[in-house]
Amino acid sequence: MEWGIEFTENFDHLNESCYFCNGYYGPCFSEPVCATCHALLYPNDASQRLNIGPYQEKTDDGDSGNEEPKDPTDFHQIQRRDSQGDLQQALQPPQQQQQLMPPDGNNEGNRIPVVEDMGDMDYVEGAAAMLVPESIAGGDSIPASVSGGGPSGLGVVLPGRSNGIGPSVSNVGGRGCLGGNNVVSKGSLQEMINQLTCPRPPDNLDPSLIHRIPPEVLMVVFDLLDDMTLWSVDHVCMRWHNLVSRYVKDDQWKEFVTRRWPLFRPLYNRVPWQQVYTKLTNSAPCQICLYHMLLPATPPANENSWRRNRLRNELRTLRSDPPEGIEASPLDEMSLHWQASIRGPAGSPYEGGTFFLYIQIPPSYPLCPPIVRFITKIFHPNVSRHGDIGIDSIQHNWSLALTISKVLISIQSLLTDPYTKVCMEPDIGRLYESDKNRFERVARAWTHRHAMHDGLRPDTPPNTCSSLSQMEIEEGLPPATSTRS
């Protein structure tokens, strides 16, 4: 084709590099967006977004940029100076925790205050380490500008290493271990910076060492993992796969599926839950979004009753009179994370599929629109490979009259009638305009591959000891009576 992409029924996005930075910030590990771009463009907590409503009034109180400097006795300037003074005072160590060292031999009268225990003041460790020059760690003498020098001198605070961070200063014989003018520590600041910035030399360990770990130890470690990490461990090697298959029961995989996809409705009673979990995870366009969907959200500082009552009424409407083929439910108590499902419309290439969506509702809702993304792969010109939806109502023309139900109905209608003038995937839009039959074949293949996991059922091995057929086993029919004599 003229645009260089061959669309077949087995077509899939390669994701060899990040869709946004093209690999500038690092590898994307077969994801559509690298971790750096995802952290910048898609924050995982809706409560941390900028809560700026679309309606803002311009008043005369704003600064035009041409005002005269205010009087020094202005109230706001005094408050600003007081807050800066409080911040500087907070960085100073408590007086009751300081000890004065004996006078320095080279500089009479200079004393260095040393803090014995600063476990509760971790925030000053970085600043204290920055005050210690490299010459101290090397054993040179402490200059007068650092060791005090009278009332205007700068005292060096060396906090204790109670949490494993920062330089360590031991206390021997009731005084800091500063032998003369030297600091005895486990490592200088430069060494610690080198450990953080320079790659660690390879360990000369036997590569087969991890394979000799007893299975009992591995299962203790696996028991501490969350569901997606445990699923990733299951795909590392055949030994770990056998351990997970043996010790992780199917009921536990059912719990994982129910918690991460609460709107999943299987068609059969006997469901291979581990296989369903694998299919649903592989069908997600972005596993980072799938992981962030169940992260604990930070509750908003001041949740307004308007948002709470609005969401309560919308949820009641969705449960009492849901639109055809649409479901939605919150995933947390603050209703910041939601999940929705849309059945493919009849007559479209998406018919028969169930597409899951991830919805983030900001604390400023309904002044700000929700963020809606597909967490099921779909071949559509208005849905990006990351799952973002190019619909005008939630991008630019949000209105207070719109609700979550109306947004989902708009997305469902978009599956029947794509809008190709502005596309999230221009190549797919050109395919829809030039060869609609091929577009429908690819879209239908994607629907069968990624959106029809509710029909999965376990493979029953052939029963050689009974005359029951496979249909009789599934339907629970009694065995047929043998006609042999």
C-alpha positions as CSV (number, residue, x, y, z in Angstrom):
1,M,0.0,0.0,0.0
2,E,1.1,3.5,-0.6
3,W,1.7,4.4,3.1
4,G,4.1,1.5,3.7
5,I,2.0,-0.6,6.1
6,E,0.6,-4.0,5.1
7,F,-2.6,-4.7,7.0
8,T,-3.4,-8.3,7.3
9,E,-5.5,-10.3,9.8
10,N,-2.4,-11.0,11.8
11,F,-1.4,-7.3,11.9
12,D,-0.2,-5.9,15.2
13,H,1.7,-2.8,16.2
14,L,5.4,-3.6,16.6
15,N,6.1,-1.1,19.5
16,E,9.8,-1.3,18.8
17,S,10.2,2.2,20.2
18,C,8.2,4.6,22.2
19,Y,5.2,6.1,20.3
20,F,6.1,9.7,21.6
21,C,9.8,10.0,22.1
22,N,10.9,7.3,19.5
23,G,13.3,5.8,22.0
24,Y,14.9,9.0,23.2
25,Y,14.2,8.3,26.9
26,G,15.0,4.6,26.7
27,P,13.5,1.3,25.6
28,C,9.8,0.7,25.8
29,F,10.0,-3.1,26.3
30,S,7.3,-3.8,23.6
31,E,4.9,-1.3,25.2
32,P,3.5,1.6,23.1
33,V,4.9,4.2,25.5
34,C,8.2,4.1,27.5
35,A,8.1,4.4,31.3
36,T,9.5,8.0,31.2
37,C,6.9,9.3,28.8
38,H,4.2,7.4,30.6
39,A,5.1,9.0,33.9
40,L,5.0,12.5,32.3
41,L,1.9,12.2,30.2
42,Y,-0.2,9.7,32.1
43,P,-0.1,10.2,35.9
44,N,-1.3,7.2,37.7
45,D,-3.3,9.1,40.4
46,A,-6.2,11.3,39.2
47,S,-6.1,13.3,42.5
48,Q,-2.6,14.5,41.6
49,R,-3.6,16.2,38.4
50,L,-4.1,19.9,38.1
51,N,-7.6,20.6,39.2
52,I,-8.3,23.6,37.0
53,G,-11.9,23.9,35.9
54,P,-12.8,25.1,32.4
55,Y,-14.7,28.1,33.8
56,Q,-12.5,30.8,35.3
57,E,-13.5,34.4,35.8
58,K,-11.1,37.3,35.2
59,T,-11.2,39.9,38.0
60,D,-9.6,43.2,38.5
61,D,-7.6,41.8,41.5
62,G,-5.1,40.1,39.2
63,D,-1.6,41.6,38.7
64,S,-1.4,43.4,35.3
65,G,2.3,43.6,35.4
66,N,2.4,47.4,35.5
67,E,1.7,48.0,39.2
68,E,4.1,49.9,41.4
69,P,6.1,48.0,44.0
70,K,4.2,47.5,47.2
71,D,5.1,49.1,50.5
72,P,7.7,47.1,52.5
73,T,5.2,46.9,55.4
74,D,2.7,45.1,53.1
75,F,1.0,42.2,54.9
76,H,1.7,39.6,52.2
77,Q,5.4,40.5,52.1
78,I,5.7,40.2,55.8
79,Q,4.0,36.8,55.7
80,R,6.4,35.6,53.0
81,R,9.4,36.7,54.9
82,D,8.1,35.0,58.0
83,S,7.5,31.7,56.1
84,Q,11.1,31.8,54.7
85,G,12.5,32.4,58.2
86,D,10.5,29.4,59.6
87,L,11.8,27.2,56.8
88,Q,15.4,28.1,57.5
89,Q,14.8,27.6,61.2
90,A,13.3,24.2,60.5
91,L,16.5,23.1,58.8
92,Q,18.6,23.9,61.9
93,P,19.2,20.9,64.3
94,P,17.7,21.0,67.7
95,Q,19.9,22.5,70.3
96,Q,19.3,19.8,72.9
97,Q,20.7,17.2,70.4
98,Q,24.0,18.9,69.8
99,Q,27.3,18.3,71.6
100,L,30.3,20.6,71.5
101,M,33.6,18.9,70.6
102,P,36.9,19.7,72.2
103,P,38.7,22.7,70.6
104,D,40.5,22.0,67.4
105,G,44.3,21.8,67.7
106,N,44.9,24.0,64.6
107,N,42.0,26.4,65.2
108,E,41.6,27.4,68.8
109,G,38.0,28.0,69.9
110,N,36.5,26.4,66.8
111,R,33.9,23.8,67.8
112,I,31.9,21.5,65.5
113,P,28.4,20.5,66.7
114,V,27.8,16.9,66.1
115,V,24.3,15.3,66.3
116,E,24.3,11.8,67.8
117,D,20.9,10.7,66.6
118,M,19.1,12.3,63.7
119,G,16.9,9.5,62.8
120,D,13.8,11.7,62.8
121,M,15.4,14.4,60.6
122,D,16.1,12.6,57.4
123,Y,15.3,15.7,55.4
124,V,18.5,17.5,56.4
125,E,20.8,14.6,55.6
126,G,21.2,15.7,52.0
127,A,21.9,19.3,53.0
128,A,24.4,18.2,55.7
129,A,26.3,16.0,53.3
130,M,26.5,18.9,50.8
131,L,28.2,21.0,53.5
132,V,31.1,18.5,53.9
133,P,33.8,19.1,51.4
134,E,35.6,16.2,49.7
135,S,38.8,17.1,51.6
136,I,37.3,16.0,54.9
137,A,36.7,12.5,53.7
138,G,40.3,12.4,52.4
139,G,41.8,13.2,55.8
140,D,42.7,16.9,55.2
141,S,42.2,19.5,57.9
142,I,38.9,21.2,58.4
143,P,39.0,24.8,57.3
144,A,37.9,27.5,59.6
145,S,35.0,28.5,57.3
146,V,33.5,25.0,57.8
147,S,34.4,24.3,61.4
148,G,32.7,27.3,62.9
149,G,34.8,30.4,63.1
150,G,32.9,32.2,65.8
151,P,29.2,33.1,65.9
152,S,29.0,33.6,62.2
153,G,30.6,30.3,61.4
154,L,28.8,27.5,59.6
155,G,28.4,24.4,61.8
156,V,28.6,21.0,60.0
157,V,25.9,18.6,60.9
158,L,26.7,14.9,60.4
159,P,23.5,12.9,61.1
160,G,23.6,9.3,62.2
161,R,22.9,6.6,59.7
162,S,19.8,5.2,61.4
163,N,18.0,4.4,58.1
164,G,20.9,3.3,55.9
165,I,21.0,6.6,54.0
166,G,23.7,9.1,54.1
167,P,27.2,9.1,55.6
168,S,27.7,7.2,58.9
169,V,29.3,8.8,61.9
170,S,29.9,6.4,64.8
171,N,30.0,7.5,68.4
172,V,33.0,6.1,70.3
173,G,33.7,7.1,73.9
174,G,31.0,9.7,74.1
175,R,32.3,11.8,71.1
176,G,32.0,11.7,67.4
177,C,34.6,9.6,65.7
178,L,36.5,12.6,64.3
179,G,40.1,11.6,65.1
180,G,41.7,15.0,65.2
181,N,40.5,16.6,62.0
182,N,39.6,13.5,60.1
183,V,36.1,11.9,59.6
184,V,36.0,8.2,59.7
185,S,33.0,6.9,57.7
186,K,32.0,3.9,55.7
187,G,32.2,5.9,52.4
188,S,32.6,9.4,51.2
189,L,29.9,11.3,49.4
190,Q,31.8,10.9,46.1
191,E,31.8,7.1,46.5
192,M,28.1,7.0,47.2
193,I,27.4,9.2,44.1
194,N,29.6,6.9,42.0
195,Q,27.6,3.9,43.2
196,L,24.4,5.5,42.1
197,T,25.6,6.8,38.8
198,C,28.2,4.3,37.5
199,P,27.2,0.8,36.4
200,R,28.1,-1.8,38.9
201,P,30.8,-4.3,37.8
202,P,29.5,-7.7,37.0
203,D,29.4,-10.2,39.8
204,N,31.4,-13.3,39.1
205,L,28.6,-15.6,40.1
206,D,27.6,-18.8,38.6
207,P,24.6,-18.1,36.3
208,S,23.0,-21.3,37.3
209,L,22.9,-20.3,40.9
210,I,19.3,-19.1,40.8
211,H,18.2,-22.4,39.4
212,R,19.6,-24.2,42.5
213,I,17.4,-22.3,44.9
214,P,15.0,-24.8,46.6
215,P,11.4,-24.6,45.5
216,E,10.3,-23.9,49.0
217,V,12.3,-20.7,49.1
218,L,11.0,-19.6,45.7
219,M,7.4,-20.1,46.7
220,V,7.9,-18.0,49.8
221,V,9.2,-15.2,47.6
222,F,6.3,-15.8,45.1
223,D,3.8,-15.5,47.9
224,L,4.9,-11.9,48.5
225,L,4.2,-10.8,44.9
226,D,1.1,-9.1,43.5
227,D,-0.9,-10.6,40.7
228,M,0.8,-9.0,37.7
229,T,4.3,-9.7,39.0
230,L,3.3,-13.3,39.8
231,W,2.0,-13.6,36.2
232,S,5.3,-12.2,34.9
233,V,7.2,-14.8,37.0
234,D,5.1,-17.5,35.4
235,H,6.5,-16.6,32.0
236,V,10.2,-16.4,33.0
237,C,11.3,-20.1,32.6
238,M,9.7,-23.5,32.5
239,R,10.8,-24.3,36.1
240,W,9.1,-21.2,37.5
241,H,6.0,-21.9,35.3
242,N,5.7,-25.4,36.8
243,L,6.1,-24.1,40.3
244,V,3.4,-21.4,39.8
245,S,1.1,-23.9,38.1
246,R,1.5,-26.4,41.0
247,Y,1.2,-24.1,44.0
248,V,-1.0,-21.3,42.8
249,K,-4.5,-22.7,42.7
250,D,-7.2,-21.8,40.1
251,D,-9.3,-20.2,42.8
252,Q,-6.5,-17.7,43.4
253,W,-6.4,-16.8,39.7
254,K,-10.1,-16.4,39.8
255,E,-9.7,-13.9,42.6
256,F,-7.1,-12.0,40.6
257,V,-9.4,-11.8,37.6
258,T,-12.3,-10.7,39.7
259,R,-10.4,-8.0,41.4
260,R,-8.7,-6.6,38.2
261,W,-11.6,-7.1,35.8
262,P,-14.7,-6.9,38.0
263,L,-16.9,-6.6,34.9
264,F,-15.7,-9.8,33.3
265,R,-18.7,-12.2,32.8
266,P,-17.7,-15.8,31.7
267,L,-20.1,-17.8,29.6
268,Y,-19.3,-21.1,31.2
269,N,-19.2,-22.4,34.7
270,R,-15.9,-24.1,34.5
271,V,-13.4,-21.5,33.5
272,P,-9.6,-21.8,33.2
273,W,-8.9,-18.7,35.3
274,Q,-5.1,-18.7,34.8
275,Q,-5.6,-18.9,31.0
276,V,-8.2,-16.1,31.2
277,Y,-5.9,-13.9,33.2
278,T,-3.1,-14.4,30.6
279,K,-5.5,-13.6,27.8
280,L,-6.8,-10.5,29.4
281,T,-3.4,-9.2,30.3
282,N,-2.0,-9.8,26.8
283,S,-5.0,-8.1,25.3
284,A,-4.3,-4.9,27.2
285,P,-2.6,-2.2,24.9
286,C,-0.6,-0.9,27.9
287,Q,0.2,-3.0,30.9
288,I,1.4,0.0,32.8
289,C,-2.1,1.4,32.7
290,L,-3.5,-2.0,33.7
291,Y,-1.2,-2.0,36.7
292,H,-2.0,1.5,37.7
293,M,-5.7,0.8,37.6
294,L,-5.7,-0.8,41.1
295,L,-3.1,1.4,42.8
296,P,-4.3,3.1,45.9
297,A,-5.3,6.6,45.1
298,T,-4.5,9.6,47.3
299,P,-7.8,11.0,48.6
300,P,-8.4,14.6,47.6
301,A,-7.7,17.2,50.3
302,N,-11.1,18.8,50.0
303,E,-13.7,16.7,48.2
304,N,-16.7,18.8,47.3
305,S,-20.2,17.4,47.9
306,W,-21.1,18.3,44.3
307,R,-18.8,15.7,42.9
308,R,-19.8,13.1,45.5
309,N,-23.5,13.5,44.9
310,R,-23.1,13.7,41.2
311,L,-21.2,10.4,41.0
312,R,-23.6,8.8,43.4
313,N,-26.6,9.7,41.2
314,E,-24.7,8.6,38.0
315,L,-23.8,5.2,39.5
316,R,-27.4,4.7,40.7
317,T,-28.6,5.4,37.1
318,L,-26.0,3.1,35.6
319,R,-27.1,0.2,37.8
320,S,-30.8,0.7,37.7
321,D,-31.2,1.6,34.0
322,P,-27.9,0.9,32.2
323,P,-27.5,1.6,28.5
324,E,-27.6,-1.5,26.3
325,G,-24.3,-3.2,26.3
326,I,-22.6,-0.8,28.7
327,E,-21.5,-1.4,32.3
328,A,-19.4,0.8,34.7
329,S,-18.4,0.5,38.3
330,P,-15.9,2.3,40.6
331,L,-12.8,0.5,41.8
332,D,-12.1,2.5,45.0
333,E,-14.0,4.2,47.7
334,M,-13.1,7.7,46.5
335,S,-14.4,6.9,43.0
336,L,-11.2,8.1,41.4
337,H,-10.7,4.9,39.4
338,W,-13.5,3.3,37.4
339,Q,-13.8,0.4,35.0
340,A,-16.3,0.2,32.2
341,S,-17.2,-2.5,29.6
342,I,-18.8,-2.0,26.1
343,R,-20.2,-4.7,24.0
344,G,-19.5,-4.5,20.3
345,P,-22.5,-3.1,18.5
346,A,-24.4,-5.5,16.3
347,G,-23.6,-5.2,12.6
348,S,-20.1,-3.8,13.3
349,P,-16.8,-5.7,13.0
350,Y,-16.7,-5.5,16.8
351,E,-19.9,-7.6,17.3
352,G,-19.5,-10.2,20.0
353,G,-16.6,-8.7,21.7
354,T,-16.4,-7.1,25.2
355,F,-14.1,-4.1,25.4
356,F,-12.9,-2.9,28.8
357,L,-12.1,0.7,29.5
358,Y,-10.2,2.4,32.4
359,I,-11.7,5.7,33.6
360,Q,-10.0,8.3,35.9
361,I,-12.3,10.8,37.4
362,P,-10.5,13.9,38.8
363,P,-11.5,15.5,42.1
364,S,-12.7,18.6,40.1
365,Y,-15.3,16.5,38.3
366,P,-17.8,17.5,36.8
367,L,-15.9,20.8,36.0
368,C,-13.1,18.7,34.4
369,P,-13.8,15.8,32.0
370,P,-12.8,12.2,33.0
371,I,-9.9,10.5,31.4
372,V,-11.0,7.4,29.5
373,R,-8.7,4.8,27.9
374,F,-9.3,1.3,26.4
375,I,-7.6,-1.5,28.3
376,T,-8.6,-4.0,25.5
377,K,-6.9,-3.8,22.2
378,I,-9.1,-2.6,19.4
379,F,-8.4,-1.8,15.7
380,H,-10.1,1.6,15.3
381,P,-8.9,4.8,13.7
382,N,-10.1,6.9,16.7
383,V,-8.3,4.8,19.3
384,S,-4.5,4.9,19.6
385,R,-2.3,2.0,20.1
386,H,-2.0,3.1,23.8
387,G,-5.8,3.0,24.2
388,D,-6.4,6.8,24.1
389,I,-9.7,7.8,22.6
390,G,-10.0,10.7,20.2
391,I,-13.5,11.9,21.0
392,D,-14.3,15.6,21.1
393,S,-16.6,15.6,24.2
394,I,-13.8,14.5,26.6
395,Q,-10.9,16.3,24.8
396,H,-12.1,19.9,24.1
397,N,-15.9,20.3,24.3
398,W,-16.6,19.0,27.8
399,S,-19.9,20.2,29.2
400,L,-21.5,19.9,32.6
401,A,-24.5,18.3,31.0
402,L,-22.4,15.3,30.0
403,T,-22.1,12.2,32.3
404,I,-20.1,9.1,32.3
405,S,-23.0,7.2,30.8
406,K,-23.3,9.7,27.9
407,V,-19.5,9.5,27.3
408,L,-19.7,5.7,27.1
409,I,-22.6,5.9,24.7
410,S,-20.6,8.2,22.5
411,I,-17.7,5.8,22.5
412,Q,-20.0,2.9,21.6
413,S,-21.5,4.8,18.7
414,L,-18.0,5.6,17.5
415,L,-17.5,1.9,17.0
416,T,-20.3,1.8,14.5
417,D,-19.4,5.1,12.7
418,P,-15.7,6.0,12.9
419,Y,-14.7,9.6,12.4
420,T,-11.8,9.7,10.0
421,K,-11.2,13.4,9.5
422,V,-9.1,13.5,12.7
423,C,-7.7,10.1,13.6
424,M,-5.6,8.9,16.5
425,E,-4.1,6.3,14.0
426,P,-3.9,8.0,10.6
427,D,-2.9,4.8,8.8
428,I,-5.9,2.9,10.0
429,G,-8.1,5.9,9.0
430,R,-6.7,5.8,5.5
431,L,-7.4,2.1,5.3
432,Y,-11.0,2.7,6.4
433,E,-11.4,5.3,3.6
434,S,-9.7,3.3,0.9
435,D,-10.5,-0.3,1.6
436,K,-13.4,-0.7,4.1
437,N,-13.6,-4.5,3.5
438,R,-10.0,-5.0,4.5
439,F,-10.5,-2.8,7.5
440,E,-13.4,-4.8,8.7
441,R,-11.5,-8.1,8.3
442,V,-8.6,-6.8,10.4
443,A,-11.0,-5.3,13.0
444,R,-13.0,-8.5,13.2
445,A,-9.8,-10.6,13.6
446,W,-8.7,-8.3,16.5
447,T,-12.1,-8.7,18.1
448,H,-11.8,-12.5,18.0
449,R,-8.3,-12.4,19.3
450,H,-8.5,-9.8,22.1
451,A,-12.2,-9.2,23.1
452,M,-13.8,-12.7,23.2
453,H,-12.2,-14.2,26.3
454,D,-15.5,-14.8,28.0
455,G,-16.0,-17.9,25.9
456,L,-12.8,-19.7,27.0
457,R,-13.4,-23.1,28.6
458,P,-10.9,-25.7,29.8
459,D,-9.8,-28.4,27.4
460,T,-11.2,-31.7,28.8
461,P,-8.9,-34.7,28.0
462,P,-10.6,-37.6,26.2
463,N,-12.3,-40.0,28.6
464,T,-11.2,-43.5,27.5
465,C,-12.8,-45.2,30.5
466,S,-16.4,-44.1,29.8
467,S,-18.7,-43.8,26.9
468,L,-19.7,-40.2,27.7
469,S,-19.3,-37.8,24.9
470,Q,-17.9,-34.3,25.2
471,M,-21.3,-32.8,24.8
472,E,-22.8,-35.0,27.5
473,I,-19.9,-34.0,29.9
474,E,-20.6,-30.3,29.3
475,E,-24.3,-30.6,29.6
476,G,-24.2,-32.9,32.7
477,L,-26.3,-35.6,31.0
478,P,-26.4,-39.2,32.4
479,P,-24.4,-41.8,30.6
480,A,-26.1,-43.6,27.7
481,T,-27.1,-47.2,28.4
482,S,-24.9,-49.7,26.6
483,T,-26.7,-51.9,24.1
484,R,-24.0,-54.6,24.2
485,S,-25.0,-58.0,25.7
